[in-house]
Every structure is written in structure tokens, then in C-alpha cells.
Amino acid sequence: MSEALCNRIVNKIETVGALPFADFMTMALYEPGLGYYVNGLHKFGHAGDFVTAPEQGSLFAQTLASQFDTLAAELGPDWTLLEIGAGSGVLARDLLMQLRQPPARYLILDRSAALRQVQAEQLEGLPQSLKDRVQWLSAPPQESFSGVILANEVIDALPVSVFELVDAELFERAVSVSEQGFRWTRRAPDKRLAGAVAHLREALPHPLPKNYSSEICLDLPGWMQTVTEPLVRGLALFIDYGYPRTEYYHPQRDSGTLVCHYRHRAHFDPFAWPGLTDISAFVDFSLAAEAGVAAGLELAGFTSQGAFLLALGAHERVTAASGDKERMRLAGELKRLVLPGEMGEKFKVLALSKALEQPVQGLEPGSQLHRL
Ligand SMILES: C[S@@+](CC[C@H](N)C(=O)[O-])C[C@H]1O[C@@H](n2cnc3c(N)ncnc32)[C@H](O)[C@@H]1O
């Protein structure tokens, strides 16, 4: 699998020359039939490469469901839930089971046809009345809707460009091939990347060091516009690992945030085992927030996952659980989701809203809006 993908990438490099890193990442993750997210191998949960919040157990979904139920009361019974990048489908299954007022439509937009299949299998055991609400999409819905958009650990999987300053001169990092395998090479940045880096430098309160490298997701503004366009009223939640811009591009973080996952080990070599290893980058939440506002949404809040889940009553759910065994299980899950040394602080929640009358729950007590 990895060899076939490597051959495909090598052919591409031999045809077009060194590949901008975003193109390499796109092939490594999404090359039809071979890329990490589309090759049908197991990725999620304890038997895969990484464990996301919904894969920890049902507490994440239970807590989100309480917020969505409040929103549903404002939106009315015809509300829609659009989940982007649903992975194994476990969050969709748990949300549908937990919501007191399930959405009239649960839309799943996923780039991976193989994962859409996995999700359908995951939802197989749901009651028919819930299953009937689920539809899979390979592009954002054409029709507008009132409801919720939810994307957990999706923005980190959008391909990023890598830029480098060498003695203050800007380069784009690209991928070429040698006898030893893939290797980094430098090329002049194209106009789009040069413009984005110039914009970034204007927006930062500090100068970038003369020798420095980091990433930038050039597609994020366009993606945000496209996926949120159908939302006429409601909330869009983006949960992911990331930083506000000033921290992301902190002078001391001088070699970027690319991170790969292979069988529960984080590593930093995106050229190791293409197709078998996940490649991701932290999210620049300032960029994501600006993109949301440019797309016509209001910035409702920005907080840590830990503060968000606690404000929505995750702890009370644990103490209210019936039976010691269940309480212990949920307590373990709560720790992993909210403790600062686990997922609680590294993961952030960006909330964008449109035409809502009630304030969105869960965002205030630990608001980090001022940091964006
Ligand atoms: C890291 S997984 C997260 C899965 C799940 N949300 C979870 O938390 O377990 C990323 C998911 O996003 C999907 N994805 C990546 N890029 C996407 C895009 N541009 N549009 C829709 N889905 C995308 C992948 O196929 C995969 O299902």
C-alpha cells in the first residue's frame, strides 16, 4: 500500500518536479485508494493510530448533545446537524442516541468514500427512525439550513503549505526524491503563499526570526466559506488542536507544528510510511476565526476543550452516572478530555454563530477570545 503510494508520488515528482508540501500531503492523505484517509485501513481508536475525543467513550457526545438540545429548542424540530469529517462515525452514532430532540437531518460530509462506508456500518445498529435521518454528502449541501455544523479534528487534516525563512529570504518547502527516499527541498514561493506570509507578518505583533519555518493553510478561508455557506441560522463548532496566531507563529516555535501519528506514536517525519501514517498540522485559530467572520458568521467564542466541556456539565454527568463501574469509566474519560496535561488545554473550541437569539452555552467561563 505504502509502496504503491510512494511510486505514485515519485512519478508525480518526476513529471512535474518538486512537489509543494501541500500537494505531497494531499496525495499522502487522499490519493484515491492509497492515501491515509481513503485506503480502508483501520485508523481510529485503540486499534488504530490515534484516539480522538469521541473515540474515548460517550461523554464527549453526551456533553455536546446537551448544548445542541438547548440550541434545538431555539431552532425548532426541523433543525439539521452537519458533521464534517465524521471519521469512524462514532460521534454521529452517540449524538443521535443522546439527543433529546434529534435533528430532522444528520448530514455527514466526508472527503473519504472509504470512511463514509465505515460510518454507515457504525450507524447500522441505530433504530430505523434515527438511521432514516442520516445522509452522506461528498460536497457541502446545496440547500440552506438552520442547525449546527460540527467538525472535530478536521481542520488539522487540511493540507498545509510549508514556508521557510533563510537569512530573512522567503522560500517554499517542497518535496523531492533521492535514492534515500523523499527529502525536503526549497523553491521560490508562489504568489499565493508569498501573499499569505506577507499578510501573516503584518498581523503578527512580533517580527519572525531570520531563520524560521512554519506552515500555513492556504485553503482554510475558502474551505470555511464553502462549508458554512448553507447555514442561515445556528452554530458552527470547530474543535481541534491549535493556537491563536501569536502563539502559533511564536519566534521560539521555529520549526512549525507538523505532527504525524502511527500506532499511537506521534512523530515528526511526514515522509515516513506515506499512506500508513497520519499527517496533520496544528490549527491557526485566528485564521479560522477570521475566515468564519469573512464568511458572514459571528465569532461566538473561543475556549479550551476542557473549559468548554466542564461548563456544559461534563463533571455533573460523571457524578450522576448510575453504578460505580460506569462512574469510574466516565471519570477516566473526563480526565482525558479535560485535564490540561491531556486533551483539555491543547484542544480548543472555536464557535461561530449566525442569527441566534440566545447566547451559546459553554463558551464564557473559560473564554480565550482575547487571545485570538
Ligand atoms: C482526524 S479525522 C477525525 C475524525 C472524527 N471527526 C473524530 O473526531 O474522530 C479527520 C476526518 O476528516 C475527514 N476530512 C478530511 N478533510 C476533509 C474535508 N476537506 N472535507 C470533509 N472531510 C474531510 C477525513 O476523511 C476524516 O474522516
The ligand as a Gaussian input file, in Angstrom:
#p B3LYP/6-31G(d) Opt

LIG

0 1
 C       -8.677000      13.106000      12.143000
 S      -10.118000      12.505000      11.396000
 C      -11.319000      12.995000      12.610000
 C      -12.494000      12.080000      12.628000
 C      -13.602000      12.389000      13.647000
 N      -14.148000      13.710000      13.499000
 C      -13.136000      12.171000      15.069000
 O      -13.020000      13.140000      15.794000
 O      -12.886000      11.010000      15.437000
 C      -10.397000      13.601000      10.038000
 C      -11.674000      13.322000       9.257000
 O      -11.908000      14.418000       8.367000
 C      -12.155000      13.933000       7.055000
 N      -11.762000      15.026000       6.156000
 C      -10.533000      15.487000       5.901000
 N      -10.579000      16.531000       5.046000
 C      -11.891000      16.760000       4.808000
 C      -12.597000      17.715000       4.027000
 N      -11.939000      18.639000       3.319000
 N      -13.938000      17.655000       3.985000
 C      -14.605000      16.707000       4.687000
 N      -13.991000      15.762000       5.435000
 C      -12.653000      15.803000       5.497000
 C      -11.351000      12.658000       6.981000
 O      -11.775000      11.807000       5.950000
 C      -11.645000      12.088000       8.373000
 O      -12.916000      11.471000       8.427000

